[in-house]
Amino acid sequence: MRKWKFKPFVRDGQPVRATGYVNFNFAL
């Protein structure tokens, strides 16, 4: 599941945005 969310975010080429999303996922 982690790869699925990372793929779309990394596609843009912006790791900063992916990191922010990861934090939200962990909180849930």
Backbone as a chain_set.jsonl record, in Angstrom:
{"seq": "MRKWKFKPFVRDGQPVRATGYVNFNFAL", "coords": {"N": [[0.846, -1.198, 0.0], [1.989, 1.19, 0.674], [3.703, 1.753, -1.435], [1.868, 2.264, -3.451], [0.766, 4.757, -2.757], [3.054, 6.248, -2.772], [3.962, 6.115, -5.383], [2.251, 7.79, -7.113], [2.774, 10.285, -5.949], [5.556, 10.597, -6.064], [5.817, 10.597, -8.763], [5.346, 13.17, -9.65], [7.706, 14.239, -8.957], [8.313, 15.461, -6.63], [9.446, 15.044, -3.61], [8.961, 16.253, -1.209], [6.233, 16.724, -0.952], [5.289, 14.146, -0.83], [6.35, 13.276, 1.588], [4.883, 14.775, 3.424], [2.372, 13.665, 3.089], [2.817, 11.101, 3.942], [3.177, 11.399, 6.683], [0.605, 12.054, 7.516], [-0.721, 9.69, 6.928], [0.457, 7.927, 8.766], [-0.444, 9.008, 11.149], [-3.128, 8.436, 11.052]], "CA": [[0.0, 0.0, 0.0], [2.872, 2.378, 0.736], [4.19, 2.035, -2.802], [0.761, 2.826, -4.23], [0.648, 6.187, -2.459], [4.317, 6.911, -3.126], [4.078, 6.178, -6.857], [1.619, 9.01, -7.645], [3.426, 11.493, -5.418], [6.93, 10.666, -6.613], [5.699, 10.844, -10.209], [5.488, 14.618, -9.848], [9.12, 14.595, -8.758], [8.405, 16.318, -5.427], [9.466, 14.215, -2.403], [8.461, 17.042, -0.065], [4.787, 16.525, -0.858], [5.097, 12.737, -0.427], [6.664, 13.189, 3.022], [3.746, 15.333, 4.16], [1.272, 12.697, 3.01], [3.209, 9.931, 4.759], [2.925, 11.752, 8.09], [-0.846, 11.975, 7.712], [-1.07, 8.266, 6.915], [0.901, 7.332, 10.036], [-1.308, 9.532, 12.217], [-4.403, 7.723, 10.958]], "C": [[0.887, 1.255, 0.0], [3.339, 2.744, -0.673], [3.083, 2.712, -3.616], [0.636, 4.347, -3.993], [1.919, 6.941, -2.87], [4.429, 7.105, -4.632], [3.48, 7.48, -7.407], [2.315, 10.288, -7.177], [4.817, 11.673, -6.018], [6.873, 10.99, -8.098], [5.883, 12.342, -10.486], [6.944, 15.042, -9.699], [9.282, 15.502, -7.551], [8.302, 15.453, -4.176], [8.895, 14.945, -1.191], [6.967, 16.775, 0.133], [4.501, 15.1, -0.339], [5.33, 12.606, 1.082], [5.475, 13.685, 3.851], [2.594, 14.333, 4.188], [1.55, 11.492, 3.91], [2.893, 10.205, 6.227], [1.44, 11.599, 8.403], [-1.29, 10.515, 7.796], [-0.718, 7.622, 8.252], [-0.019, 7.775, 11.18], [-2.629, 8.763, 12.232], [-4.227, 6.346, 11.596]], "O": [[0.542, 2.262, -0.619], [3.361, 3.918, -1.043], [3.352, 3.634, -4.385], [0.426, 5.113, -4.933], [1.869, 8.107, -3.261], [4.926, 8.129, -5.101], [4.176, 8.207, -8.116], [2.426, 11.254, -7.932], [5.195, 12.771, -6.425], [7.799, 11.602, -8.631], [6.519, 12.715, -11.471], [7.365, 16.065, -10.238], [10.268, 16.232, -7.449], [7.197, 15.155, -3.723], [8.403, 14.314, -0.256], [6.504, 16.619, 1.262], [3.6, 14.886, 0.473], [4.588, 11.904, 1.769], [5.115, 13.077, 4.858], [1.921, 14.183, 5.208], [0.649, 10.944, 4.546], [2.394, 9.327, 6.931], [1.075, 11.067, 9.451], [-2.125, 10.153, 8.625], [-1.51, 6.859, 8.805], [-0.328, 6.985, 12.072], [-3.178, 8.477, 13.296], [-5.172, 5.559, 11.636]]}, "num_chains": 1, "name": "protein.A"}
